[in-house]
Amino acid sequence: MSKLPHITTSIFSKMSLLAKEHKAINLSQGFPDFPIDVKLKNIITQKIQEDTHQYCPASGHPELLEEIAQVVKKSYQREAHVEKEILVTAGATQAIFTAIQAVVHTGDEVIILDPSYDCYVAPVLLCNAKPIRVSLGSNFMPDWESIQKHVNSKTKLIITNNPHNPSGRTWGEDDMNQLKLLLDEFKNLHLLSDEVYEFITFENKHLSAHLYESLHKKSIIVSSFGKTLHVTGWKIGYVIADEKIMNEIKKIHQYMVFCVNSMSQHVIGAYLSQDGLKDIKILYKKKRDIFRKGIEKSRFKLLPCEGTYFQTLSYEGVSNLSDIEFTEQLTKKYGVAAIPISVFSQDNQHHKMIRFCFAKENSTLKTASDLLCKI
Ligand SMILES: Cc1ncc(COP(=O)(O)O)c(C=O)c1O
């Protein structure tokens, strides 16, 4: 008998395959199509020749852990303890899976805010726990009254995602204050803060859970080098949590992967020590603006994009199809692949919205927006 009878192939694999079959421009799955930094490439060449091919310590290559601590300190003024509070993971996906296994027990409840990225539900189900899907407001911002109504003494975890995939919205101070109040009120409640797009925000400053000391003891904060350094295929990220929670996470991590592949750890450690993090905001802001400008004159309606590399569009007034049918039509007939938003929610209700990834060459964005303008 299947442990996950309702879980099917992810929409990202499905749409990427459809795009390939129909030779459509693939703006569905979230991955960059442009080259990585030459400096990163040069470090790879150099590190391949060095002794970087054996197991790293289970928590991570010491140089990389140090560099992560520096990034967190510089970005959020938090002093994360290098040995006790940081863990390098095989992407954010493994970080999230491991964290959920570590803190969630049979019968616990976990709040997931819909529309939500697709890697939260399965690990909760595997803990024999209950995902409680709470809808974000129609503007994709948290509805605190509704969230409050769904939290009780059985709620172990709330999973937040800011900047938000798929909507591209970012949380404000009020949201962070509400979150703090909620965690204060419910002693059993912990926070899993998925911040894989932490360095991709535009007009607004990213309000990380790292910034609030009162959240540190109860939070697990996840990031992804895949997103930050445009190396999604390397599957490397990290998680930061208070020592007590981290000890539990590490117990599971050591039997899932033991340690993340050594080469990427050495390479990223050296890269960060030389360069720090480049301001990727500038790069993505430019791409967002090119794409938005290209779409402006189309029949689609642009929704706000404050962070991430996703732009959501409404096709109300363009088609009456469901968003799943519409993205299929878009791929097959018009040559651009996107993701329907309804698949990110439990109720699968569609509101005529689709998501495009703009982490693409400017020329790709231009061609795609020209095609969309013809509809
Ligand atoms: C919100 C969110 N969380 C987690 C992940 C997974 O990141 P990784 O590729 O590092 O596992 C993604 C990837 O698209 C994402 O968008």
The ligand as an SDF file (V2000), in Angstrom:
LIG
                    3D

 16 16  0  0  0  0  0  0  0  0999 V2000
    9.7920   28.1070   -2.0900 C   0  0  0  0  0  0  0  0  0  0  0  0
   10.7940   27.0600   -2.4090 C   0  0  0  0  0  0  0  0  0  0  0  0
   11.2660   26.2880   -1.4200 N   0  0  0  0  0  0  0  0  0  0  0  0
   12.1720   25.3250   -1.6460 C   0  0  0  0  0  0  0  0  0  0  0  0
   12.6480   25.0900   -2.9160 C   0  0  0  0  0  0  0  0  0  0  0  0
   13.6440   23.9920   -3.1370 C   0  0  0  0  0  0  0  0  0  0  0  0
   14.9560   24.5020   -3.2470 O   0  0  0  0  0  0  0  0  0  0  0  0
   16.1810   23.5530   -3.6050 P   0  0  0  0  0  0  0  0  0  0  0  0
   16.2600   23.4540   -5.0760 O   0  0  0  0  0  0  0  0  0  0  0  0
   17.3700   24.2220   -2.9790 O   0  0  0  0  0  0  0  0  0  0  0  0
   15.9040   22.2300   -2.9780 O   0  0  0  0  0  0  0  0  0  0  0  0
   12.1780   25.8560   -3.9850 C   0  0  0  0  0  0  0  0  0  0  0  0
   12.6270   25.6020   -5.3610 C   0  0  0  0  0  0  0  0  0  0  0  0
   12.0570   26.0240   -6.3310 O   0  0  0  0  0  0  0  0  0  0  0  0
   11.2300   26.8680   -3.7190 C   0  0  0  0  0  0  0  0  0  0  0  0
   10.7420   27.6410   -4.7020 O   0  0  0  0  0  0  0  0  0  0  0  0
  1  2  1  0
  2  3  1  0
  2 15  2  0
  3  4  2  0
  4  5  1  0
  5  6  1  0
  5 12  2  0
  6  7  1  0
  7  8  1  0
  8  9  2  0
  8 10  1  0
  8 11  1  0
 12 13  1  0
 12 15  1  0
 13 14  2  0
 15 16  1  0
M  END
$$$$
